[in-house]
Amino acid sequence: MTEFYAQPYSLDHTGFYFDSFEKFEAGMEKLNQKGCEEVEIQFIDGEAHLVRLSEAAHIGQGNVDTWFEELDDLDETEATQIFFLLDLGYSLEDALERYEEVSLFNGQAKDYAYDIIEETTEIPENLRYYIDYDAIARDMKINGEIIEIDHDLIVTNAYDF
C-alpha cells in the first residue's frame, strides 16, 4: 500500500498522511474547515516501481483519486507500461486505456534481435555465424522498432506509439 503526505502550501497549516482516497478526503475536509484548500501531494512510502510512476503521472490533488482507483495495485510490468506511455507524452487517462498494448521484452536488444530472427527466418547452419545480432539490434533501435526503457528492458512494438 502506498502512503502519501498532503503538504499545505500555507505554512499556517499542518499536513497529513494518507493511504486511501477516503483518508485524503477526510484530511482535506479538516483543512478546508481551517481555510486551507490546496496541498502538494508527496510520495512517502510504497513499492519501488510506483515511485517513478507517481512522479510521471504527476499525482496531485486533482487526480489522487485515480491513483487509488487505478494505479496503486499495479504490478511492476503494468507500471512500466504506463510509465512508458506517460514518458511519450500520453495523458494519464490515455495511458490507462492503452498500456496493455505495450509489449515488453526482458533482456538486451541483441537477445531480442536473435529471438526475432530465430522465430521468423530459417537460416542454414553454415551461415549462422555470419549474422551480426548486435548490428541488427542497433538498426532496430535507430529505426524506432524497439526502445530500451531500462537496463535489460525493451519495448518491442514502439512503432505503435
C-alpha positions, 0 to 999 in steps of 0.5 A: 500500500502506498502512503502519501503526505498532503503538504499545505502550501500555507505554512499556517497549516499542518499536513497529513498522511494518507493511504486511501482516497477516503483518508485524503478526503477526510484530511482535506475536509479538516483543512478546508474547515481551517481555510486551507484548500490546496496541498502538494501531494508527496510520495512517502512510502510504497513499492519501488516501481510506483515511485517513478510512476507517481512522479510521471503521472504527476499525482496531485490533488486533482487526480489522487483519486485515480491513483487509488482507483487505478494505479496503486495495485499495479504490478511492476510490468503494468507500471512500466507500461504506463510509465512508458506511455506517460514518458511519450507524452500520453495523458494519464487517462490515455495511458490507462486505456492503452498500456496493455498494448505495450509489449515488453521484452526482458533482456538486451536488444541483441537477445531480442534481435536473435529471438526475432530472427530465430522465430521468423527466418530459417537460416542454414547452419553454415551461415549462422555465424555470419549474422551480426545480432548486435548490428541488427539490434542497433538498426532496430533501435535507430529505426524506432522498432524497439526502445530500451526503457531500462537496463535489460528492458525493451519495448518491442512494438514502439512503432505503435506509439 
